[in-house]
Amino acid sequence: MPVYHVVLFRLKPGVTQEQLAAWSAKAKAMVGKIPGLVSLEAGPPLPISVPRAKGFDMGLVAVLEKKEDVEVYAGHPAHLEVHKLREELCVDTLAYDLEF
């Protein structure tokens, strides 16, 4: 059963669109490198959602083949590189995994 790994990010002040584009590109490039990672999309909230977003500026949804793949994804070197960038750009993160 697929797992949807949903992550919200609260960005540090001064993060540029260029930094976000580079981070998104590196995150999307994990598809095909990490076993079980089927797809990944990232972006800002829709304008209608901004008032309810509680300060989260960006989000991503990664689809993994099965729940066991979440642990593989979390520890994979490609993900650890993206995680390092996240630490440089974000003040807060919220992650949530759903299986259905």
Backbone as JSON Lines, residues from 0, in Angstrom:
{"i":0,"aa":"M","n":[0.84,-1.17,0.0],"ca":[0.0,0.0,0.0],"c":[0.89,1.25,0.0]}
{"i":1,"aa":"P","n":[0.64,2.23,-0.84],"ca":[1.49,3.44,-0.91],"c":[1.46,4.24,0.39]}
{"i":2,"aa":"V","n":[2.58,4.92,0.64],"ca":[2.69,5.83,1.77],"c":[2.91,7.23,1.22]}
{"i":3,"aa":"Y","n":[2.18,8.18,1.78],"ca":[2.31,9.58,1.42],"c":[3.04,10.28,2.56]}
{"i":4,"aa":"H","n":[4.24,10.75,2.27],"ca":[5.09,11.44,3.24],"c":[4.89,12.92,2.99]}
{"i":5,"aa":"V","n":[4.18,13.58,3.9],"ca":[3.83,14.99,3.76],"c":[4.69,15.78,4.74]}
{"i":6,"aa":"V","n":[5.37,16.81,4.23],"ca":[6.24,17.63,5.08],"c":[5.95,19.1,4.81]}
{"i":7,"aa":"L","n":[5.79,19.87,5.88],"ca":[5.6,21.32,5.79],"c":[6.84,22.0,6.35]}
{"i":8,"aa":"F","n":[7.2,23.13,5.76],"ca":[8.42,23.85,6.13],"c":[8.12,25.3,6.45]}
{"i":9,"aa":"R","n":[8.67,25.78,7.54],"ca":[8.62,27.2,7.88],"c":[10.02,27.74,7.6]}
{"i":10,"aa":"L","n":[10.12,28.64,6.63],"ca":[11.41,29.13,6.15],"c":[12.01,30.21,7.05]}
{"i":11,"aa":"K","n":[13.33,30.26,7.06],"ca":[14.03,31.34,7.75],"c":[13.83,32.63,6.96]}
{"i":12,"aa":"P","n":[13.84,33.77,7.64],"ca":[13.76,35.05,6.92],"c":[14.92,35.18,5.94]}
{"i":13,"aa":"G","n":[14.62,35.72,4.77],"ca":[15.66,35.99,3.79],"c":[15.95,34.86,2.82]}
{"i":14,"aa":"V","n":[15.27,33.72,2.95],"ca":[15.48,32.63,1.99],"c":[15.0,33.11,0.62]}
{"i":15,"aa":"T","n":[15.83,32.92,-0.4],"ca":[15.51,33.42,-1.74],"c":[14.79,32.37,-2.58]}
{"i":16,"aa":"Q","n":[14.15,32.83,-3.64],"ca":[13.5,31.92,-4.58],"c":[14.53,31.0,-5.25]}
{"i":17,"aa":"E","n":[15.73,31.51,-5.47],"ca":[16.79,30.7,-6.06],"c":[17.18,29.54,-5.12]}
{"i":18,"aa":"Q","n":[17.28,29.84,-3.83],"ca":[17.59,28.79,-2.86],"c":[16.48,27.73,-2.84]}
{"i":19,"aa":"L","n":[15.22,28.19,-2.86],"ca":[14.1,27.25,-2.87],"c":[14.08,26.4,-4.13]}
{"i":20,"aa":"A","n":[14.37,27.02,-5.26],"ca":[14.38,26.28,-6.53],"c":[15.48,25.22,-6.51]}
{"i":21,"aa":"A","n":[16.65,25.55,-5.99],"ca":[17.75,24.59,-5.92],"c":[17.4,23.44,-4.97]}
{"i":22,"aa":"W","n":[16.79,23.77,-3.85],"ca":[16.39,22.76,-2.87],"c":[15.33,21.84,-3.45]}
{"i":23,"aa":"S","n":[14.33,22.41,-4.11],"ca":[13.27,21.6,-4.75],"c":[13.84,20.69,-5.82]}
{"i":24,"aa":"A","n":[14.74,21.21,-6.63],"ca":[15.34,20.4,-7.7],"c":[16.12,19.23,-7.11]}
{"i":25,"aa":"K","n":[16.87,19.49,-6.04],"ca":[17.65,18.43,-5.4],"c":[16.7,17.4,-4.78]}
{"i":26,"aa":"A","n":[15.6,17.85,-4.19],"ca":[14.62,16.92,-3.6],"c":[13.97,16.06,-4.69]}
{"i":27,"aa":"K","n":[13.55,16.68,-5.78],"ca":[12.9,15.93,-6.86],"c":[13.86,14.94,-7.52]}
{"i":28,"aa":"A","n":[15.16,15.26,-7.49],"ca":[16.18,14.39,-8.09],"c":[16.38,13.11,-7.28]}
{"i":29,"aa":"M","n":[15.8,13.04,-6.08],"ca":[15.91,11.82,-5.28],"c":[15.12,10.67,-5.91]}
{"i":30,"aa":"V","n":[14.08,11.01,-6.69],"ca":[13.28,9.98,-7.37],"c":[14.21,9.26,-8.36]}
{"i":31,"aa":"G","n":[14.24,7.94,-8.27],"ca":[15.13,7.15,-9.1],"c":[16.44,6.81,-8.41]}
{"i":32,"aa":"K","n":[16.77,7.54,-7.34],"ca":[17.97,7.25,-6.57],"c":[17.65,6.46,-5.3]}
{"i":33,"aa":"I","n":[16.5,6.76,-4.71],"ca":[16.12,6.12,-3.45],"c":[15.13,5.0,-3.72]}
{"i":34,"aa":"P","n":[15.47,3.78,-3.36],"ca":[14.55,2.65,-3.58],"c":[13.2,2.9,-2.91]}
{"i":35,"aa":"G","n":[12.14,2.67,-3.66],"ca":[10.79,2.81,-3.13],"c":[10.19,4.19,-3.28]}
{"i":36,"aa":"L","n":[10.99,5.21,-3.6],"ca":[10.47,6.57,-3.79],"c":[9.91,6.68,-5.2]}
{"i":37,"aa":"V","n":[8.58,6.81,-5.28],"ca":[7.88,6.81,-6.56],"c":[7.82,8.22,-7.16]}
{"i":38,"aa":"S","n":[7.51,9.21,-6.32],"ca":[7.39,10.58,-6.81],"c":[7.58,11.55,-5.66]}
{"i":39,"aa":"L","n":[7.85,12.8,-6.02],"ca":[8.0,13.86,-5.03],"c":[7.66,15.18,-5.7]}
{"i":40,"aa":"E","n":[6.79,15.94,-5.06],"ca":[6.43,17.27,-5.54],"c":[6.53,18.24,-4.37]}
{"i":41,"aa":"A","n":[6.95,19.47,-4.65],"ca":[7.12,20.47,-3.61],"c":[6.65,21.83,-4.11]}
{"i":42,"aa":"G","n":[6.22,22.68,-3.18],"ca":[5.82,24.02,-3.56],"c":[5.17,24.76,-2.41]}
{"i":43,"aa":"P","n":[4.84,26.03,-2.65],"ca":[4.19,26.86,-1.64],"c":[2.69,26.53,-1.55]}
{"i":44,"aa":"P","n":[2.04,26.97,-0.47],"ca":[0.6,26.75,-0.37],"c":[-0.15,27.61,-1.4]}
{"i":45,"aa":"L","n":[-1.3,27.14,-1.79],"ca":[-2.17,27.96,-2.63],"c":[-2.59,29.2,-1.84]}
{"i":46,"aa":"P","n":[-2.83,30.32,-2.52],"ca":[-3.21,31.54,-1.81],"c":[-4.4,31.35,-0.86]}
{"i":47,"aa":"I","n":[-5.36,30.52,-1.24],"ca":[-6.51,30.31,-0.38],"c":[-6.14,29.62,0.93]}
{"i":48,"aa":"S","n":[-5.03,28.88,0.94],"ca":[-4.58,28.15,2.12],"c":[-3.67,28.95,3.04]}
{"i":49,"aa":"V","n":[-3.1,30.03,2.56],"ca":[-2.11,30.79,3.34],"c":[-2.65,31.19,4.72]}
{"i":50,"aa":"P","n":[-3.89,31.68,4.84],"ca":[-4.36,32.06,6.18],"c":[-4.44,30.89,7.17]}
{"i":51,"aa":"R","n":[-4.57,29.68,6.66],"ca":[-4.66,28.5,7.53],"c":[-3.34,27.77,7.65]}
{"i":52,"aa":"A","n":[-2.3,28.21,6.97],"ca":[-1.03,27.48,6.9],"c":[-0.17,27.63,8.15]}
{"i":53,"aa":"K","n":[-0.58,28.47,9.09],"ca":[0.12,28.64,10.37],"c":[1.6,28.95,10.2]}
{"i":54,"aa":"G","n":[1.91,29.74,9.16],"ca":[3.28,30.16,8.96],"c":[4.16,29.21,8.16]}
{"i":55,"aa":"F","n":[3.62,28.07,7.76],"ca":[4.39,27.16,6.93],"c":[4.37,27.69,5.5]}
{"i":56,"aa":"D","n":[5.58,27.87,4.93],"ca":[5.75,28.54,3.65],"c":[5.84,27.6,2.45]}
{"i":57,"aa":"M","n":[6.12,26.33,2.72],"ca":[6.38,25.39,1.64],"c":[6.03,23.99,2.13]}
{"i":58,"aa":"G","n":[5.69,23.14,1.19],"ca":[5.4,21.76,1.56],"c":[5.84,20.81,0.47]}
{"i":59,"aa":"L","n":[5.89,19.53,0.84],"ca":[6.17,18.51,-0.17],"c":[5.34,17.27,0.14]}
{"i":60,"aa":"V","n":[5.09,16.52,-0.91],"ca":[4.46,15.21,-0.8],"c":[5.34,14.23,-1.57]}
{"i":61,"aa":"A","n":[5.85,13.25,-0.83],"ca":[6.63,12.17,-1.44],"c":[5.78,10.91,-1.36]}
{"i":62,"aa":"V","n":[5.72,10.17,-2.45],"ca":[4.97,8.92,-2.48],"c":[5.99,7.78,-2.48]}
{"i":63,"aa":"L","n":[5.82,6.88,-1.52],"ca":[6.68,5.71,-1.4],"c":[5.84,4.46,-1.62]}
{"i":64,"aa":"E","n":[6.47,3.41,-2.11],"ca":[5.74,2.18,-2.46],"c":[5.07,1.51,-1.27]}
{"i":65,"aa":"K","n":[5.77,1.48,-0.11],"ca":[5.23,0.78,1.07],"c":[5.84,1.39,2.33]}
{"i":66,"aa":"K","n":[5.23,1.09,3.48],"ca":[5.67,1.74,4.72],"c":[7.12,1.46,5.07]}
{"i":67,"aa":"E","n":[7.64,0.3,4.71],"ca":[9.03,-0.02,5.0],"c":[10.0,0.91,4.26]}
{"i":68,"aa":"D","n":[9.55,1.5,3.17],"ca":[10.4,2.39,2.38],"c":[10.64,3.73,3.07]}
{"i":69,"aa":"V","n":[9.81,4.09,4.06],"ca":[9.99,5.36,4.76],"c":[11.34,5.37,5.48]}
{"i":70,"aa":"E","n":[11.68,4.27,6.13],"ca":[12.96,4.19,6.85],"c":[14.14,4.22,5.88]}
{"i":71,"aa":"V","n":[14.01,3.54,4.74],"ca":[15.06,3.55,3.72],"c":[15.26,4.98,3.2]}
{"i":72,"aa":"Y","n":[14.16,5.66,2.91],"ca":[14.17,7.05,2.44],"c":[14.86,7.95,3.46]}
{"i":73,"aa":"A","n":[14.48,7.82,4.73],"ca":[15.0,8.71,5.77],"c":[16.52,8.6,5.93]}
{"i":74,"aa":"G","n":[17.07,7.41,5.76],"ca":[18.49,7.22,5.97],"c":[19.35,7.24,4.72]}
{"i":75,"aa":"H","n":[18.73,7.4,3.57],"ca":[19.48,7.37,2.31],"c":[20.37,8.61,2.17]}
{"i":76,"aa":"P","n":[21.6,8.45,1.66],"ca":[22.5,9.6,1.49],"c":[21.91,10.75,0.68]}
{"i":77,"aa":"A","n":[21.13,10.46,-0.36],"ca":[20.52,11.53,-1.16],"c":[19.54,12.34,-0.31]}
{"i":78,"aa":"H","n":[18.79,11.66,0.55],"ca":[17.85,12.37,1.43],"c":[18.61,13.15,2.5]}
{"i":79,"aa":"L","n":[19.69,12.61,3.0],"ca":[20.47,13.31,4.02],"c":[21.04,14.62,3.48]}
{"i":80,"aa":"E","n":[21.39,14.66,2.18],"ca":[21.85,15.91,1.55],"c":[20.73,16.94,1.52]}
{"i":81,"aa":"V","n":[19.52,16.5,1.15],"ca":[18.36,17.4,1.12],"c":[18.02,17.85,2.54]}
{"i":82,"aa":"H","n":[18.13,16.94,3.48],"ca":[17.87,17.25,4.89],"c":[18.84,18.33,5.39]}
{"i":83,"aa":"K","n":[20.09,18.24,4.99],"ca":[21.07,19.25,5.39],"c":[20.68,20.63,4.86]}
{"i":84,"aa":"L","n":[20.24,20.69,3.62],"ca":[19.77,21.97,3.05],"c":[18.56,22.47,3.83]}
{"i":85,"aa":"R","n":[17.67,21.56,4.2],"ca":[16.49,21.95,4.97],"c":[16.9,22.63,6.27]}
{"i":86,"aa":"E","n":[17.89,22.09,6.93],"ca":[18.35,22.69,8.18],"c":[18.9,24.1,7.97]}
{"i":87,"aa":"E","n":[19.49,24.34,6.8],"ca":[20.03,25.67,6.49],"c":[18.93,26.67,6.17]}
{"i":88,"aa":"L","n":[17.81,26.21,5.62],"ca":[16.77,27.1,5.12],"c":[15.54,27.23,6.01]}
{"i":89,"aa":"C","n":[15.35,26.32,6.94],"ca":[14.09,26.26,7.7],"c":[14.28,26.45,9.19]}
{"i":90,"aa":"V","n":[13.26,27.04,9.81],"ca":[13.24,27.16,11.27],"c":[12.35,26.09,11.9]}
{"i":91,"aa":"D","n":[11.47,25.5,11.11],"ca":[10.57,24.48,11.65],"c":[10.09,23.57,10.52]}
{"i":92,"aa":"T","n":[9.79,22.34,10.89],"ca":[9.32,21.34,9.94],"c":[8.27,20.48,10.62]}
{"i":93,"aa":"L","n":[7.26,20.09,9.87],"ca":[6.24,19.18,10.34],"c":[6.13,18.05,9.33]}
{"i":94,"aa":"A","n":[6.3,16.81,9.77],"ca":[6.22,15.66,8.87],"c":[5.08,14.75,9.32]}
{"i":95,"aa":"Y","n":[4.43,14.12,8.34],"ca":[3.29,13.26,8.61],"c":[3.24,12.2,7.52]}
{"i":96,"aa":"D","n":[3.15,10.94,7.92],"ca":[3.1,9.84,6.95],"c":[1.74,9.17,7.0]}
{"i":97,"aa":"L","n":[1.17,8.95,5.82],"ca":[-0.14,8.31,5.69],"c":[-0.03,7.11,4.76]}
{"i":98,"aa":"E","n":[-0.7,6.04,5.11],"ca":[-0.71,4.84,4.25],"c":[-2.15,4.58,3.83]}
{"i":99,"aa":"F","n":[-2.37,4.6,2.52],"ca":[-3.69,4.21,1.98],"c":[-3.61,4.0,0.49]}
